Amino acid sequence: MSLPHTSDQEEFTFELALCSHLEATTEWVISRQLGAAVAHPGRRVIDICGVVPGSDFDTRSSITDTRIPERAVAGPAGVGTSVRRSNAIDGSPQTTEAAIEQAIAADFFTVENHSGHDHIRQTTRYPTEWFDRLIGIENKPDLTRPGDLTRQLRVDISLGLFNTVILATETHVTRAHLNRIPDAVGVWQFDSDTDDRTVIRQPAELKTETPGIELGSDHSDHTEVHPVSSKEKLRARRRIAERAYGKGWRNYTLPTCAHAETQPDGRPYCAKFDCVINPAQSCDTDCPEYTHAEPPDWDKNILRDTRSPWTHNPPGVRRRQSGLDRFR
């Protein structure tokens, strides 16, 4: 007995297997399904992002185990500079307040009362060198169904948010395949059953510190392009890194089925069909073997802490600074 084969199920299980493999064989912080554009962040979603720790990684890990909003880092509030709450972050009142609350919850912002008004101050200086590199990985287990692969990779190369971009596949890679893949893209052949990863082609180093071009919608006579400045790229890279740090790759809900289990690395597993499953597509009342039960008991935070550089529930850095009144 086996689950019906679908390309989405195949890509999901391939993606989780590669995330688990990279977590076990590198020192990267691994995440998946992240917005990887600037002008329209949701237009390009990278399958896997590997954040390579930098010299300030331990300092970043000590602040919070969640995402620090990029706008909180870029805003005018500082360690010794408190600002009115309404001025702490640029943007609409709704999105600004949400980002402020998230930064407070992450222990990066603290609230002080000055002359009856709430002011915002950073609890610590943001460690700008906490990550060294960003690795973008596009998964396409079956190259006979490439979809929009070439264009997706062209977007990544033209924009240059990632230091390197890699295509991961389970297909035997031929010269014809390589000829259709942009030269700057590295290629891995990965066996999701054996965890065997073969480097077919090394990726080129992309220019992450210079302006880039974000490719937009294609039309019959032209393609939309959006110039992206080096400053915008810097902020986007920081946003991606923070999102990856807070999100991780186990961002799925385990099914409420008696046959559901988890593998040692946390991947969702069906004992009845003897395979890793995509709970969002495979586990509902339409499944003939579905039997309602409480989902498996697991703690993905403890699992992630023990298997990666990420630190769960760090001590934090909130403190009352002496002499702060002089900054009012």
C-alpha positions as CSV (number, residue, x, y, z in Angstrom):
1,M,0.0,0.0,0.0
2,S,1.3,3.4,-0.9
3,L,0.2,7.0,-1.1
4,P,-0.9,8.3,-4.5
5,H,2.1,9.9,-6.2
6,T,1.9,13.7,-6.7
7,S,4.6,16.1,-7.6
8,D,3.8,18.2,-4.6
9,Q,4.3,15.2,-2.3
10,E,7.5,14.3,-4.0
11,E,8.9,17.8,-3.7
12,F,7.9,18.1,-0.1
13,T,9.6,14.9,1.0
14,F,12.7,15.7,-1.1
15,E,12.9,19.2,0.5
16,L,12.6,17.9,4.0
17,A,15.2,15.2,3.4
18,L,17.6,17.8,2.1
19,C,17.0,20.2,5.0
20,S,17.6,17.3,7.5
21,H,20.8,16.3,5.6
22,L,22.2,19.9,5.5
23,E,21.4,20.4,9.2
24,A,23.4,17.2,10.0
25,T,26.3,17.9,7.7
26,T,26.9,21.7,7.9
27,E,26.9,24.5,10.5
28,W,24.3,26.4,8.7
29,V,21.0,27.6,10.0
30,I,18.5,25.9,7.7
31,S,15.1,27.3,6.7
32,R,12.6,26.8,3.9
33,Q,10.0,28.6,1.8
34,L,11.2,32.2,2.3
35,G,10.4,35.3,0.3
36,A,13.5,36.1,-1.8
37,A,12.8,39.3,-3.6
38,V,12.8,43.0,-2.8
39,A,10.4,45.0,-4.8
40,H,7.8,42.2,-4.5
41,P,9.1,39.9,-1.7
42,G,6.4,37.2,-2.3
43,R,7.0,37.0,-6.0
44,R,10.1,34.7,-5.6
45,V,10.1,32.1,-2.9
46,I,13.3,30.2,-2.3
47,D,12.9,26.5,-1.4
48,I,15.8,26.3,1.1
49,C,18.0,29.0,2.6
50,G,21.2,28.1,4.4
51,V,22.5,30.9,6.7
52,V,26.2,30.5,7.3
53,P,27.1,31.8,10.8
54,G,29.5,34.8,11.0
55,S,31.7,36.2,13.7
56,D,28.8,37.7,15.8
57,F,26.6,34.6,15.6
58,D,26.8,33.8,19.3
59,T,25.9,37.4,20.2
60,R,22.8,37.2,17.9
61,S,21.9,33.8,19.4
62,S,21.9,35.3,22.9
63,I,19.3,37.9,22.1
64,T,16.2,35.8,21.1
65,D,15.3,32.6,19.3
66,T,12.7,34.4,17.2
67,R,13.0,36.8,14.3
68,I,14.1,40.4,14.9
69,P,12.1,42.6,12.5
70,E,14.4,44.2,10.0
71,R,12.6,47.5,10.3
72,A,13.4,47.5,14.0
73,V,17.1,47.2,13.2
74,A,17.0,49.9,10.5
75,G,14.9,52.3,12.5
76,P,16.1,55.4,14.5
77,A,15.8,53.7,18.0
78,G,19.2,52.8,19.4
79,V,20.8,51.5,22.6
80,G,21.4,55.0,23.8
81,T,18.8,56.7,21.7
82,S,15.1,56.4,22.7
83,V,12.4,57.7,20.3
84,R,8.7,58.2,20.6
85,R,6.9,55.0,19.9
86,S,5.1,56.5,16.9
87,N,8.5,57.3,15.3
88,A,10.4,54.1,16.1
89,I,9.7,52.4,12.8
90,D,8.8,53.8,9.4
91,G,5.6,52.6,7.8
92,S,1.8,52.6,8.2
93,P,0.5,52.6,11.8
94,Q,-0.8,49.1,11.5
95,T,2.4,47.5,10.2
96,T,4.5,49.7,12.4
97,E,2.8,48.7,15.6
98,A,3.0,45.0,14.7
99,A,6.7,45.3,14.1
100,I,7.2,47.1,17.4
101,E,5.3,44.5,19.3
102,Q,7.3,41.8,17.7
103,A,10.6,43.5,18.5
104,I,9.5,43.9,22.1
105,A,8.5,40.2,22.3
106,A,11.9,39.4,20.8
107,D,13.6,41.4,23.6
108,F,15.2,43.7,21.1
109,F,13.0,46.7,22.0
110,T,12.1,47.9,25.4
111,V,9.5,50.5,26.3
112,E,10.3,53.5,28.6
113,N,8.0,56.3,29.8
114,H,9.4,59.8,29.2
115,S,7.2,62.7,30.3
116,G,4.0,60.6,30.0
117,H,4.8,59.2,26.5
118,D,6.0,55.8,25.5
119,H,9.5,55.8,24.0
120,I,11.3,52.9,22.4
121,R,14.9,51.9,22.9
122,Q,17.0,49.0,21.6
123,T,18.1,46.7,24.4
124,T,21.4,45.9,22.7
125,R,23.3,46.7,19.6
126,Y,22.4,44.6,16.6
127,P,25.3,42.3,15.7
128,T,25.6,43.1,12.0
129,E,28.2,40.4,11.4
130,W,26.1,37.5,12.8
131,F,25.8,35.8,9.4
132,D,28.5,35.5,6.8
133,R,26.8,34.1,3.8
134,L,23.3,33.2,2.4
135,I,23.0,30.0,0.3
136,G,19.9,29.8,-1.8
137,I,18.7,26.3,-2.9
138,E,16.0,25.6,-5.5
139,N,14.6,22.0,-5.3
140,K,13.5,20.2,-8.5
141,P,13.7,16.5,-7.8
142,D,12.4,15.6,-11.3
143,L,14.0,17.6,-14.1
144,T,11.6,16.1,-16.6
145,R,9.0,18.5,-15.0
146,P,11.1,21.7,-14.8
147,G,8.2,24.1,-14.7
148,D,9.4,27.7,-14.5
149,L,12.8,26.6,-13.2
150,T,15.0,28.5,-15.6
151,R,13.2,31.8,-15.0
152,Q,13.3,31.4,-11.2
153,L,17.1,30.9,-11.3
154,R,17.5,33.9,-13.6
155,V,15.7,36.0,-11.0
156,D,18.1,34.8,-8.3
157,I,21.2,35.4,-10.4
158,S,20.1,38.9,-11.6
159,L,19.1,40.1,-8.2
160,G,22.0,38.6,-6.2
161,L,20.6,38.4,-2.7
162,F,22.3,35.0,-2.1
163,N,26.0,34.5,-2.2
164,T,25.5,31.4,-4.1
165,V,22.5,29.7,-5.8
166,I,22.2,25.9,-6.1
167,L,19.8,23.6,-7.9
168,A,19.2,20.3,-6.1
169,T,17.7,17.4,-8.0
170,E,17.2,13.7,-7.7
171,T,17.4,13.3,-11.5
172,H,20.5,12.0,-13.2
173,V,22.0,15.3,-14.6
174,T,23.0,15.3,-18.2
175,R,24.9,17.8,-20.3
176,A,21.6,18.9,-21.8
177,H,20.2,19.7,-18.4
178,L,23.3,21.7,-17.5
179,N,23.0,23.7,-20.7
180,R,19.5,24.8,-19.7
181,I,20.6,26.0,-16.3
182,P,22.3,29.4,-15.9
183,D,26.1,29.0,-15.7
184,A,26.3,30.7,-12.3
185,V,24.0,28.1,-10.6
186,G,25.6,25.2,-8.9
187,V,24.0,21.7,-9.2
188,W,23.6,19.0,-6.6
189,Q,22.3,15.5,-7.2
190,F,20.7,14.3,-4.0
191,D,19.3,10.9,-3.1
192,S,16.6,11.5,-0.5
193,D,16.6,7.8,0.5
194,T,20.3,7.4,1.1
195,D,21.3,11.1,1.9
196,D,24.0,10.8,-0.8
197,R,24.8,14.3,-2.2
198,T,27.0,14.7,-5.2
199,V,28.2,18.1,-6.4
200,I,27.8,18.1,-10.2
201,R,28.8,21.7,-10.6
202,Q,30.1,24.3,-8.2
203,P,28.1,27.6,-8.0
204,A,29.6,31.0,-8.9
205,E,30.0,33.7,-6.3
206,L,27.4,36.4,-6.8
207,K,27.8,40.1,-6.2
208,T,25.7,40.7,-3.1
209,E,27.1,44.1,-2.2
210,T,26.3,45.8,-5.6
211,P,23.0,46.9,-7.0
212,G,20.9,44.2,-8.7
213,I,17.9,43.8,-11.0
214,E,14.7,42.1,-9.9
215,L,12.9,40.6,-12.9
216,G,9.2,41.1,-12.8
217,S,6.3,39.9,-14.9
218,D,6.8,38.8,-18.5
219,H,4.8,40.4,-21.3
220,S,4.6,39.6,-25.0
221,D,7.1,42.4,-25.8
222,H,9.0,43.0,-22.6
223,T,9.8,41.9,-19.1
224,E,9.3,44.2,-16.1
225,V,12.6,45.0,-14.3
226,H,13.0,46.7,-11.0
227,P,16.5,48.1,-10.1
228,V,17.5,47.3,-6.5
229,S,20.1,49.4,-4.8
230,S,22.9,47.9,-2.7
231,K,21.3,49.4,0.5
232,E,18.0,47.7,-0.4
233,K,19.8,44.4,-1.0
234,L,21.6,44.7,2.4
235,R,18.2,45.1,4.2
236,A,16.6,42.3,2.2
237,R,19.5,39.9,3.0
238,R,19.1,40.8,6.7
239,R,15.4,40.2,6.5
240,I,15.9,36.8,4.9
241,A,18.5,35.8,7.5
242,E,16.3,36.9,10.4
243,R,13.3,35.1,8.9
244,A,15.4,32.0,8.5
245,Y,16.7,32.1,12.0
246,G,13.2,32.5,13.5
247,K,11.4,30.1,11.2
248,G,13.6,27.1,10.7
249,W,12.5,24.3,8.4
250,R,10.1,22.3,10.6
251,N,7.2,24.7,9.9
252,Y,4.5,22.1,9.4
253,T,1.7,20.9,11.6
254,L,1.6,17.2,12.4
255,P,-1.6,15.4,11.5
256,T,-4.3,14.3,13.9
257,C,-4.2,10.7,12.8
258,A,-3.4,7.5,14.8
259,H,-0.9,6.5,12.1
260,A,1.1,9.7,12.3
261,E,4.6,9.5,13.8
262,T,7.8,11.6,13.6
263,Q,11.2,10.5,12.5
264,P,14.2,11.2,14.8
265,D,14.8,14.4,12.8
266,G,11.2,15.5,13.1
267,R,9.9,14.7,9.6
268,P,6.2,13.7,9.6
269,Y,5.8,10.0,8.9
270,C,2.9,7.7,8.3
271,A,3.3,4.2,9.8
272,K,0.4,2.9,7.7
273,F,1.9,3.9,4.3
274,D,5.5,3.6,5.6
275,C,6.7,6.9,4.2
276,V,7.4,10.6,5.0
277,I,4.2,12.6,4.3
278,N,3.0,16.1,3.6
279,P,0.4,16.6,6.3
280,A,-1.2,19.5,4.4
281,Q,-2.1,17.3,1.5
282,S,-2.1,13.6,2.6
283,C,-3.6,13.5,6.0
284,D,-7.3,14.3,6.2
285,T,-10.6,12.5,6.1
286,D,-10.2,11.8,2.4
287,C,-7.5,9.3,3.2
288,P,-9.0,5.8,3.4
289,E,-6.8,5.0,6.4
290,Y,-7.4,8.2,8.4
291,T,-8.2,7.5,12.0
292,H,-8.6,10.6,14.2
293,A,-6.2,10.9,17.2
294,E,-4.1,13.4,18.9
295,P,-1.1,14.5,16.9
296,P,2.3,13.0,17.9
297,D,3.9,14.6,20.9
298,W,7.1,16.5,19.9
299,D,9.0,19.6,20.7
300,K,10.4,21.0,17.5
301,N,12.3,23.7,19.4
302,I,14.3,21.3,21.5
303,L,14.9,19.1,18.4
304,R,16.2,22.1,16.5
305,D,18.4,23.2,19.4
306,T,20.1,19.9,19.7
307,R,20.6,19.4,15.9
308,S,21.7,22.9,14.8
309,P,23.6,26.1,15.9
310,W,20.2,27.8,16.7
311,T,19.7,28.3,20.5
312,H,16.2,27.8,22.0
313,N,15.1,30.2,24.8
314,P,18.4,32.1,25.3
315,P,18.9,34.3,28.4
316,G,18.2,37.5,26.6
317,V,19.9,40.9,27.0
318,R,17.3,43.2,28.5
319,R,18.8,45.4,31.1
320,R,18.3,48.9,32.6
321,Q,21.2,51.1,31.4
322,S,22.7,53.5,33.9
323,G,22.7,57.1,33.0
324,L,20.1,56.7,30.2
325,D,18.3,59.9,31.4
326,R,20.9,61.9,29.5
327,F,19.5,60.6,26.2
328,R,16.0,61.8,26.9
